[in-house]
Amino acid sequence: MALSDYRTALVTGASSGIGRATARALAERGLTVHAAARREERLNELAKTSGIVPLALDLRDTEALYDRLAGLEVDVLVNNAGTGRGFGGVCTATAQDIDTTLGTNVVAVYHLLRALLPGMVERRRGHVVNIGSTAGLYPITSAIYGGSKGAVHMLGSNLRLELRGSGVRVTEVCPGRVKTEIFDAAFDDPAVAAKVKDTGIEDLLPEDIAEAILYALDVPWRVNVSTLEIVPNEQSYGGMHLAPAERG
Ligand SMILES: NC(=O)c1ccc[n+]([C@@H]2O[C@H](COP(=O)([O-])OP(=O)(O)OC[C@H]3O[C@@H](n4cnc5c(N)ncnc54)[C@H](OP(=O)(O)O)[C@@H]3O)[C@@H](O)[C@H]2O)c1
């Protein structure tokens, strides 16, 4: 089983960044892609690409999530939607920042799995792709965001064990810095967002991650791409590290 055997996909967070690029890439490969996010007008724009079906949904609305996904059969689930509210640290985060980040990055992923995995297992055909982060593998001084992505890392590896022999594959993709809207959504003050975005390095593009997802989906059935860590050439573990000589 490879990409050509998968017919349908659900990509969360498809209204921008990595999710949008992935939805487009999968549709171009002939899959019917259910593109989920809250901003409906963006999804409608995306749905001008043939094969993309808009699914306007707030993933933190658990009742709506189960309601909208009832009866949906997908071969590929890309758990991509995410946010970095409370990025500045636990001491300065609001209670809502904590609920939003963990609710979107972690809790919603469990509900999506609960809604869609049993069908994949029953059909013995499926592939779960979780978008983690290097922040889930190495500390980046952001306990809320890093902790949420650390949870994604462990949920994925435990899921691999739970699903062994089931016919469903599990892949985690851990990007470093990607040029997307994530920091615009994470910070209320555009000046702070601009400062965080100004890495001084060449960030990855969303399409770089979409390509990696296609690779993981397309490998022969005997292969499971378990964890992919993909960072900008100029980024090392965690942060935007300059080479020692450049630090002065
Ligand atoms: N950019 C990076 O440097 C980077 C690095 C490592 C990992 N990641 C991860 O990559 C994933 C994609 O992020 P991105 O960088 O592409 O950021 P992005 O451009 O901000 O995209 C985030 C997506 O998540 C959706 N989303 C957020 N909350 C949602 C909710 N409650 N219900 C439904 N959809 C929701 C947003 O859509 P709506 O606002 O329309 O709902 C948007 O489509 C995230 O999991 C992020 O943590 C990003």
The ligand as an SDF file (V2000), in Angstrom:
LIG
                    3D

 48 52  0  0  0  0  0  0  0  0999 V2000
    5.6900   27.0430   11.4570 N   0  0  0  0  0  0  0  0  0  0  0  0
    6.5970   26.4170   12.1940 C   0  0  0  0  0  0  0  0  0  0  0  0
    7.7290   26.9310   12.3840 O   0  0  0  0  0  0  0  0  0  0  0  0
    6.2940   25.0850   12.7930 C   0  0  0  0  0  0  0  0  0  0  0  0
    7.3470   24.3390   13.3220 C   0  0  0  0  0  0  0  0  0  0  0  0
    7.0690   23.0800   13.8730 C   0  0  0  0  0  0  0  0  0  0  0  0
    5.7900   22.6040   13.8990 C   0  0  0  0  0  0  0  0  0  0  0  0
    4.7630   23.3730   13.3910 N   0  0  0  0  0  0  0  0  0  0  0  0
    3.4280   22.8120   13.4630 C   0  0  0  0  0  0  0  0  0  0  0  0
    2.8860   22.7670   12.1840 O   0  0  0  0  0  0  0  0  0  0  0  0
    1.4660   22.7410   12.2760 C   0  0  0  0  0  0  0  0  0  0  0  0
    0.8730   23.7270   11.2690 C   0  0  0  0  0  0  0  0  0  0  0  0
    1.2080   25.0370   11.6590 O   0  0  0  0  0  0  0  0  0  0  0  0
    1.6740   26.1680   10.6350 P   0  0  0  0  0  0  0  0  0  0  0  0
    3.0690   26.4900   10.9650 O   0  0  0  0  0  0  0  0  0  0  0  0
    1.3140   25.8000    9.2540 O   0  0  0  0  0  0  0  0  0  0  0  0
    0.8240   27.3990   11.1860 O   0  0  0  0  0  0  0  0  0  0  0  0
   -0.4290   28.2140   10.6140 P   0  0  0  0  0  0  0  0  0  0  0  0
   -0.1100   28.7620    9.2780 O   0  0  0  0  0  0  0  0  0  0  0  0
   -0.7670   29.1650   11.7010 O   0  0  0  0  0  0  0  0  0  0  0  0
   -1.5530   27.1060   10.4910 O   0  0  0  0  0  0  0  0  0  0  0  0
   -2.2560   26.6190   11.5960 C   0  0  0  0  0  0  0  0  0  0  0  0
   -3.5400   25.9820   11.1040 C   0  0  0  0  0  0  0  0  0  0  0  0
   -4.2390   25.4120   12.2250 O   0  0  0  0  0  0  0  0  0  0  0  0
   -5.6010   25.7920   12.1260 C   0  0  0  0  0  0  0  0  0  0  0  0
   -6.2330   25.8130   13.4320 N   0  0  0  0  0  0  0  0  0  0  0  0
   -5.7990   26.4130   14.5680 C   0  0  0  0  0  0  0  0  0  0  0  0
   -6.6900   26.2550   15.5460 N   0  0  0  0  0  0  0  0  0  0  0  0
   -7.7190   25.5280   15.0440 C   0  0  0  0  0  0  0  0  0  0  0  0
   -8.9540   25.0690   15.5630 C   0  0  0  0  0  0  0  0  0  0  0  0
   -9.3270   25.3100   16.8360 N   0  0  0  0  0  0  0  0  0  0  0  0
   -9.7860   24.3690   14.7480 N   0  0  0  0  0  0  0  0  0  0  0  0
   -9.4310   24.1290   13.4560 C   0  0  0  0  0  0  0  0  0  0  0  0
   -8.2730   24.5350   12.9120 N   0  0  0  0  0  0  0  0  0  0  0  0
   -7.4310   25.2480   13.6930 C   0  0  0  0  0  0  0  0  0  0  0  0
   -5.5730   27.1790   11.4840 C   0  0  0  0  0  0  0  0  0  0  0  0
   -6.7990   27.4420   10.8190 O   0  0  0  0  0  0  0  0  0  0  0  0
   -7.9560   28.4350   11.3080 P   0  0  0  0  0  0  0  0  0  0  0  0
   -7.3140   29.5610   12.0620 O   0  0  0  0  0  0  0  0  0  0  0  0
   -8.6130   28.8400   10.0280 O   0  0  0  0  0  0  0  0  0  0  0  0
   -8.8350   27.5890   12.1560 O   0  0  0  0  0  0  0  0  0  0  0  0
   -4.4630   27.0020   10.4510 C   0  0  0  0  0  0  0  0  0  0  0  0
   -4.9890   26.4390    9.2730 O   0  0  0  0  0  0  0  0  0  0  0  0
    1.1330   23.0570   13.7290 C   0  0  0  0  0  0  0  0  0  0  0  0
    0.8060   21.8680   14.4150 O   0  0  0  0  0  0  0  0  0  0  0  0
    2.4330   23.6310   14.2610 C   0  0  0  0  0  0  0  0  0  0  0  0
    2.5470   23.4600   15.6410 O   0  0  0  0  0  0  0  0  0  0  0  0
    4.9880   24.5840   12.8330 C   0  0  0  0  0  0  0  0  0  0  0  0
  1  2  1  0
  2  3  2  0
  2  4  1  0
  4  5  1  0
  4 48  2  0
  5  6  2  0
  6  7  1  0
  7  8  2  0
  8  9  1  0
  8 48  1  0
  9 10  1  0
  9 46  1  0
 10 11  1  0
 11 12  1  0
 11 44  1  0
 12 13  1  0
 13 14  1  0
 14 15  2  0
 14 16  1  0
 14 17  1  0
 17 18  1  0
 18 19  2  0
 18 20  1  0
 18 21  1  0
 21 22  1  0
 22 23  1  0
 23 24  1  0
 23 42  1  0
 24 25  1  0
 25 26  1  0
 25 36  1  0
 26 27  1  0
 26 35  1  0
 27 28  2  0
 28 29  1  0
 29 30  1  0
 29 35  2  0
 30 31  1  0
 30 32  2  0
 32 33  1  0
 33 34  2  0
 34 35  1  0
 36 37  1  0
 36 42  1  0
 37 38  1  0
 38 39  2  0
 38 40  1  0
 38 41  1  0
 42 43  1  0
 44 45  1  0
 44 46  1  0
 46 47  1  0
M  CHG  2   8   1  16  -1
M  END
$$$$
